[in-house]
């Protein structure tokens, strides 16, 4: 049986990680993890407060008149993604943790689901700090510590938006949501998410008379990943692949689309999608062959990037739903899927390898009365973030379809400050501890720092964290040795600030 306490120091970190891996904490459902943190604070003798949306801050006061106040910050929710073949209920089932060894390094991962290291590591670092301060193993007499746990970060950083000035105090903020142990993040992209509801008009087929048969088209095996941090890696978007397949098929044959469903979250690159369509029985073999040929052509661009990309085709002889999209809806929906902006759209003019602007076509769901799409845009520029959405909106307008658009979230970027006192102290601490160079980076993903900086403009901020790969996908894995490295870095940075 796996015992996380054997994974190294600090042992409290691994004890907490094992415990929180048994606690449901999908976005919008943080009540149980918040109760756990609250109970830990109470048992350790620390005061806390909770705001109207569920953000929690634990107060660790200075023993003497403080010189400064430091905020340590993480988010309580996790992305709940699983492989289709895996049976897992995130509302009650504990994560199945396991160790993988890759090139002589040990990684912690979960079996078929996301690991929740994003941002479970932040939760566990802060809980470990609380316990060690309580046991007097650590002492920061000159620092007031505000330990902030936010809600609903993974769905547009909504908890951070609700943090009010009176709820928090601080000169410095250390966010614990980064994913490279040899880098410090000092800037990030802003983001925009929209929900698009396309009114559905259907026709009813006479299946026996029209001699039609149903086919299920299923695309799976894609790596997915974070729609910000992984968007530049050339990974496939299942919805775009399906859109390309169906658009070309629609031009060549008489097909009747019954449904298209895929993707789960705006901040994850969609890994799987399925569509059910009707075709004429005497053309079914030809159409299946055509789909396979098209898929082979499309797959070329993902050679070696997506080794597990798979197409499954199945005749559904017993499929009884005879309602399909009318011709106008079908044609224009497939036009939208084919043309909608997706992937990295521009690179930063100065910082090599950093995506400047991107878009992610993230979900499609066929519902009773409409077809729902979700799209997100990211950019290091507020102007270009809106430009990408404006182009998407023009495409929707040109379709002529009856569409309702809902802005789901809109969050600002975080402008780098290379001259901050906090960054200087980080630099001194890192080099003294490890005697090696580190990277100062800005990222294309969103961080709560951008929002909190707007509320607390004088607060200096950085973001750090252990090495974690594959966030927002079932491939998520945490480099075990990295945990101790970042713990040492964090504690020594706090000592220097003290």
Phi, psi and omega in degrees: 000136183290126176242107186294337180298341179280358188275357176122188182267151354283135183297330179298324179302311185289327176297314179294322182297319178297319180294314184287340177290349177259000184252124177299135180204041172295157179306139182075000180228056185264007187300323183285321178289325177296318178298320179297314180295317180300315180294323176296316179300315180297315183293334180267358175086022181254144176278155180213166172215153182233133181270186189293338181257354177108001172297145183232137174231129176260133184257122174244100187284154174293149180283331177234179180304120189284149174268331181202164178241130180246132174259125168257132190223139174212174175246149186276336186273163177227158172283126181256091180239144176216158173289147184301326183284351185267132175267109183205128176253107184295343181281349181212334186277134173291151176291143180265096185280146177207161180255135173240141176252122182230117179050048175071006175252142178263134181236145172262132179217180178237151185280099174080004180224171169297153184273330184080013173296334171267099001240044176301329179296322178296316178303313186289324175299315184290319178297320178297317177300314179302314183295317182290327175292318179299319181278002180062026172278339176231149183214119175234071189298333185262005182246133161275130178249126170251114185257104191258125176243116183258161178257159165053041177291323190284354178242045177103021175055041190291325180297317181299326178299332186266358178289119182264158184303325183285344186280339193216152176219145179177148171267326183228146175232127175248107177277137185249050186231020176266170193227022176223122186284350179249026181216151172239131182264132180231013178193156180206168179280155169269165184219161183215129180233132177235145170257130183242118180250112181262117181300135187260126169246132185237160170237154179256127181273148169261092191299313180294317184292320181275353178054060182248152176228147182268142177232134173261124177252122184231125178249129184210181175085002179287156184282333181064222179116188184283130184287354172254297186293336183249004189294338184270000189271002176077016181288152183283145173255115186302323183291322178291323178295315178297318179301319179294316178301308185290324179299314181292321178296320182294332179282336187257332186227166171274105178238155181231110184277123178269316182201154170221126182218129178186162181077157182234322190218148179298333184261016176236136174289123186294133185259335187221150176202147175227150175223140173249128180221156176256142176224162178291136186303319184285351176252357190300317181295319179295319181292318177300317178297321180295318178299316181297321179294314178300317181298319178298321178294315182294322187297338183304322185289346181253017181304126181073335178285319183235073185294340184255010178301125188226142172248129175240132179238134184218130172282129181254082186295334183259009181294126188250349180286109184261011179269125181230163179296141175290166190301319182294314179297313182300310183300313185285326175298316180291327173299315180298313181299323182288322190259343187301134182302139181204143177092187177292132184250337174201154180252155181296134183291340184245323186265110185298131175084357181265123176292133180271313180220146179206169175219147179229115171278103199258323182216153168218132182223126176271117182246181185299314186249349183206174173244123184258128173245149170234134178227148177227147175238145175228147174198153172280000178233128176300322181299309185285335173301317180284329178299317181297317179295320179301320178293321176296317180297321177299316178301318179294319179297319182294338181293334182075006181279159176278110189231136172250131182243130180238124175282116184274320178199155180207108185234149185279162172279181183232113184281128182297142173237099183284350186255009187291149176297321181296318178295321177299316179294323176299314180303311180298318184293313184298312184293324178292320183287317193244349178051045179212164179280157175225167180261142168254116190231160162244150184239160180275346176283167177267143174231153181294343180304322181300319180286314181295327178295327179291324179281325182236073189298335182273351183282126176278143188222146167219165175230132179224169177174165178286166182289121180224126184245153175072025180305146179075011177221162177295354176273002183304134181210142184250126178287115190298314182294339181291333182298312180295323181299312183288329175298313177300318179297313182297312183295318180288330175293318177297321178298319180293322177290331178289000000 
